[in-house]
């Protein structure tokens, strides 16, 4: 996968962030997802954040396409459940979706402590966010939107 595809993915994410800091979805489907919401917008842009993660070694380049496809699939599932990216949750949600996509795609993924060190946050925070996301997906990350819809979305951004 080329840098152009990561750039296209960043543009896709930017276009899917709503510019509303509404947090009415803190309890979604009976699940407390407050750990996914930051008290204030991040100082780093979402594009810089995503690029930093893809430029680090935490996401292996041979898995870029698979990871991006999985994240797009997950984001669309969240949208169908009324959870949208905004300025207060986009970095956290994307971080955990990328982490989970790497765990699914890579035979030897980095563990949560390595992700926490890279981002500069506490391991407990990573673990809490991961549990929140897993509960939203009922611990089933493979049954989401159709593969055809995910591929269609991917083709539209590349």
N, C-alpha and C positions, 0 to 999 in steps of 0.2 A: 504494500500500500504506500502510496506516495504522500508527501507533505500536503499536496493539493487536496487529498481526501480528508485529511485531518482539518484542513482549512474549511472545506465544505461542511464538515461535521460541526465545526465551531459556528459557522453562519446559520446552520440549521438550528442549533441550540439558541443562538441569539434571537432568531425569529420566533422561537417558541417561549421566550420569557415574557410574561405579561408584566407590564409596568404598573403593578398594583401590589402594595405590600399587605394585602388582605390575608389574614391568618385564620379565617373562619374554619379552615379545614384541620385545625389542630387535633380534633377528634374525628378521624375518618374511619367509617365503617366500624365504629366502636373502639378504635385503636388510637391510643395517645401517640401522636407523631411530633410532639413539641420539640423533641431532640433534633429534628430535621430543620428547625427554624432558628435562624441566627437572630440575636437581639438587634443587630444593625447590619446594613449591607456591607459586603466584603470590600476591602480597599483595593483588591485586585480584580480586574475585569474577568468575566467568565471566559473570554477567549484566551487571555493570558494564563488563566488557571488551567484550562484544558491543555493548551500547548505545553505548559510546564510539565504536566503529568505525562503527556505523550513523549516529550523530549527526555524525560528521566528514564531510567532503566526499569521502572516498576511495571510498565506495560511493554512487553516484548513486541518488537516491530512485526514479527511474523503473525501476531494475533490481532493487529490493529483492526483489520476489517471485521473480523468476527466480534471483537469487543464493541465496535461502533454499532454493528447490526443489533447486537444484544441490548445495548443501551437504548437505542431508538425503539426497539420492541417494548422494553420496560417503560419508557416515557409515555408511549401511547397507551399502554395499559393503565398507567397512573391517571392520564387524562380522562379515560373512560370512567374512572372512579372519582372524578372531580378534583384531582390534585394536579395543579399546574405549577410550572416553574415561575418564581418571581425573584425579586431582588434579595429576599430574606432566606430563601431556601435552595436556590439553584446550585450553589457551590456544594452544599452538603449532600443534596440528592445526587448530583452527578458524581461526586466523590464515591459514594457508596455504590451507585450503579456500576461505575467503572471497576471498583474493587471486586464486586460480585461477578461481573462479566469476566474479569481476569481469572477468578477462581474457577469458573466454569470452563474457560477456554484453555488455560495453561495447565500442563501436567504438574508443574512445580511453581505455583504462584507465590508471590510474596505474602507474608502473613500480615495481620492487622497492625502489629507493632511497627513493622517496616513502613506501612502506609502512614501511620500516626507520626513517625519520625520525619518522613518526607514532608508532610503537611505542617508539622509543628504543633500538633494537638495531642491531648492525652489519649492513651489507648482506651480508657473507659468510655470516652466520648465516641470514638470510632465504633466500639462494640455496641453501645446504646443505639447509635444511628443505624447500624447494620440490623440489629434486632427489630427496630421500628419498620424498616423497609421489608424485611423478611415476613413480618406479621401482615403487612399490607398485601403481600403476594401469597399469603397463607402458606409460606415456606415452599412454594412451588414456582420456581423461576422459569420453568420450561413451558408452562401452559399460559400463554399470554395472547397477544394478537396473532393473527395468522402469519405464517412465514411469507405468504404472497404479499400481504399488506406491508410487512416490514421491508421486503425486497423492493416493492414499489416506492416506498418512502426513500430508501437508500438510493435508488436510481434517480429519483427526482433531485437529490442534493448533490450527486456527483455529476 
